[in-house]
Amino acid sequence: MRKYSTHFFLLLFISSLFLQSCKTEMQEHYKAPSWSKGSAWDVLEDRGNYETFLEAATLTGFDVILKGKAIVTVMAPNDESFVSYMNEKNKSSLDDFTIDELTKLIGYHILYYEFQTGDLINFRPLDDEHADKETTDENAGLYYKYRTRSQSSPSMETDAEGKSYKVYHNERLIPVFSYRMFETKGINAKYNYQYFYPNSNWTETTDFNVSEAEVEEYEVISDNGYLYMVDRVIEPLKTIYQVLEDDSEYSQYLDLYNKYEEFNYDETLTTDFGDGDSLFLKTFDPLPDIAKEWPVSNFREIGNMSYLAYSIFSPSNSALNGFFEDFWKVGGYSEIDSVNETALSYLIYNTVYGSSIVFPDEIKSKELENSFGVTIYFDVDEVPQENRVICSNGAFYGLDQLNAPPMFSSVTGPAFQYKNSFYYLYMLDASSLLTSLASDQTSFITLIPTNQQLEASEIRNSGGVLQEMTEGIWDDMGENRMTDIVNAHTVTGNQAISQTGTQVLHTNNSYSYWYVKDGKLTTSVLFNTSITTEANDVVFYDLNEYKLKGGSWSNGYSYGYDANLMFQPLDEDKDNFQDDLAITKDETYPFYQFSELLRNAGLVNSGKMEITFLKGARSLIFIPTNDAITTAIAAGNIPGVETDGTVSDADALAGYLQSYFVKTEDNGITTYPYINSGVEGAYTSCSTTNKSYVNIIDDGSSIKVQRQYPGENGEYVNGNIINVIADYDYLPFAFYDCGIHFINGIL
């Protein structure tokens, strides 16, 4: 048996006295103060002109809450307000309401927890009581939604496949619009509030309005919370989804939105409220969940619940039909339901703002951007009054006109518009380049390959995922691969494709070009194949220009091309030339003689198939033609080589041959030279025996090169000026690891 000391019993006695004292203090603390007015029910009953509200509360079971069962904030309409409300609804008494209707209505006037006037002006759910002014001024008034006791029963809903779900609905949130909200947003309170509530008043002395109701008396104290006397019965607000659902003029937009509908099982709700049934929440990933009453899943996330909201700028059926006729029908679609879902999704994405409630002055400012960085703008004053709706989860604007989003009106537009180009749309989507290509801050030229061109290039669509044949196996295309393809089909800059002469356009991939000849186009990748064929075998393809309603795209030009295959980007693994230069033994190649000299000089590692002093570093290479080298050897003009071709001094030959190479990185060169490329002047060569330069001369009609090297007295000597051959129109062979020009003599 455990023994207790006398000291222990003394402590126990003292503790009992302390607990008895605390109990007395607690009783005193919770005793009604002398100034008490009674419960919220008592206060309203004493007023005498809130009998209808109290009667309705009794009918719906809220009387026990008002009498003190819970801490509340009550937005209380008087009897006259109820008479007006019932007249509007063609009802003569409360008996004309169903209990469900009345429960939702009365519950909407009863908020969880108690809120003083200052709390409703600038709710601070995330601040502690000692927060400084700078903290409490941050986002002042933007925490504007409050949880009420108004709630709808779970509803049975069916998905597109006919499967049914029991969908749970959280309590409705009621908006409180305070002057601090409009101050924070920097917009006019009266105009922006009355834009949505034209029959409500806002004055300079208004602290806040509760939805459409004005507050006639603030912060009336009761034992279990605060009351605010409002000038009307507050209609429970719908969700944005319900607004759309209840207006047939927006049925097509709702149908498009419903394509992203999902029903998600919620274990917690099922356990707490399922009563034996599984409960689900209706969502629209990745679009805003406009059918949910709450933007969060947990009532404890009070900050996000009160702040986060959605704003929807919905086109009407007539607006959507007009857009379809002008845009998608031209692109080969027969009806809006047949339009590619990715194209439709971008249209919907550009009609939503997914983080907060948006007011008209914010739209007028043209400073509001959606998730794509696209400015949200339309003529807000042209929106009919009935199509301006504050909802329990945000704001709804119903638009009678649909302006094409920037993705649709810019140079990416054809991929959205044309039925035979949606494979490329998938690439644009995956590449994360759409927003930049839709910008009006820069101009572009784009090429839009067709589905057929991609399929001929062994690329296929598998359920919205692009796959590419790799070594006989279909693999999903990676983001980097698709980005390279898009960049290879894009040129940045304020220019157009010339219909006459030769033109070089630098694509958005480094060292990758389009070559244009009299309005026809090939790519540098295709052009490279002519290095082993006659120049006239290079195919330049016809272009067909896409137009937007017969006019221009907002930020440039867009074309299709008539090649059988998709234009490929430069491939780091496949499009290298240095290896071929190191090992070629084909005497028909125009670089064969130069390759032989490199090997004879000991500049090639045959095992690694590389040029030893380059080791893959990107370079410019000026290669004398086979005829030029044969002539120079016979004349004894190549250092270290006898007139019969015998190498007598490999070191001398090696030092000389390195003078034909210029490393781009070492010389700050970012593009291969072509006429008017800007690459001209003296550049340090790779020669190690002495510091020599290659002087590139661009006279606007041709390109020439000249070797500059130290003479016997140390002064630099200018070699002969040698022409780049004109056979290839002075266009560079642009490989991943080097750019090549052939010259008609030796340096």
C-alpha angles and dihedrals in degrees: 000000000000116000122218123206126232086247090062094054090048090055091048091053093049090048092052090053090049093049091048089051091049091049090053091048092048091050089050091048094052095042111111108265120241090252093052115137092193128245125333086263091053093050092052093043091052090052089062099207100078097073095121092053091048092047090051090048089054092049091051099041096248091116092088090055093049090048092060111282091119141019107255148169112219128202097202123198117195129231094269090055090053092051090053092046094050091048089054089052094044091243125134100197144359088270088072091066122080114238089246092054092046093046092054091046099049093038089057089064094053117077126196113251129006122287126189120209091264090054092054093045093051113005111200107192094159101043128088121229092261096055114138125239094260089057095046091048091058110105089349112190094005093105090079111146124087132193115248134189092249113112139159122224119251112282130216111237134177129217127220091274093053098254115143128225134185104231120204121219122205124215115287121259120226121212122230113194111202130184087245090064092058092042090054092049090046094232136123110273099206097048096043095044095045091045085077099025107038092162094054126079131235120187135179089258095053113121094185144330123221106228102300094342125101118217113239096180127020132215105355106186125231133167093259103035145308134309129209117197108222129194097234147017107275114232112225106249123237125230116253088253091056091050089055092043093052096050115068090196088075098043095114093052089049090050090053091047090049090061085080094047117136132175112214122196113233114204096190094051090045091053095044102037109007097098088203096322129101113247126211139189121223113231139168107209122220092014123073113282095243093167094061120091091212128046088213135050099226126060089215090070089083095156095056092038092056097039110036117083140151132237120202125195100194124190115221123239091261091050092049093046091050091050091049092052093049098040121016099031088056087053094058102267117135099202138002093253089062095055114115110270094230090056090048092047092057090050090053094043089057092055096058138073108196108192113051148002112280125214126202096252089057089056092046090054091063088217097107115099132188125225091283093056089252117146113246108224140150135136099281093187090060091061108105114246093242089057095058107087135169108211133194089254102034142306134314126207116186111206127200092197130051117209114202111255114242091257088060099043098041130075090284089061098099091060088057095040107044122073092210094056105053092108087066089047087060088055092050090049094049094043095063088224098111097094094051093044090051093052118117090207091081136033125229145182114218134188115211115204119205128239088250093055091051093047090050086053090056096258118131140180114241110184094320094319119107116226130188130205110247118178091335095313129103108234129179110258114247125231093247092054092050092045090054091051093049092048090049087056095049135077121187121212145068100285141105134217110272118232094206134044130004124313135180119207120189112224124216089262115085115259092001122122148180115226115207124195119182092334096313122109143213131167128243088243090059092039090058090067089068091068087087096037139052114288093240089063091073109110119219112196130221117248129214115203120225117220133196108230088332092306139085130295114250097254110022146310134321130196144180120216131214100227117128092230134044115264106256124218123234110285117215091210100040107029100065123124104182092078092054091046089053099050111022116131096171108118092199092067113099091230097049097106093047090049090052091052091052091053093045089051091055093245095126128079099207094191092057093031091228141125102250101219094046102042089188097312110150111257147167112242124194106198121194112224120253090255092050092053093045090052093046093050092050089051092048092240100132113087114241094013125103122220090258091056096258115142109232099169114027093181092054091047091048093051091048097047092051087064088074092063128078120184109223098210094050090052100041092246114157101174137034114253122264131149109305092001092129092238102126139121133057119329128184112255127214094253111134100186091066136354105263131168137215111222111206114203120197112184095176095258103048143010125237133179135207133189117229115194140160115274127213093280095045096258116126118256123208114225126210118300106246125198124234102232115258095218091100097039090253089290114147124238095238113203128168093254102032149007118229136203124177116223128200097227144022125273 
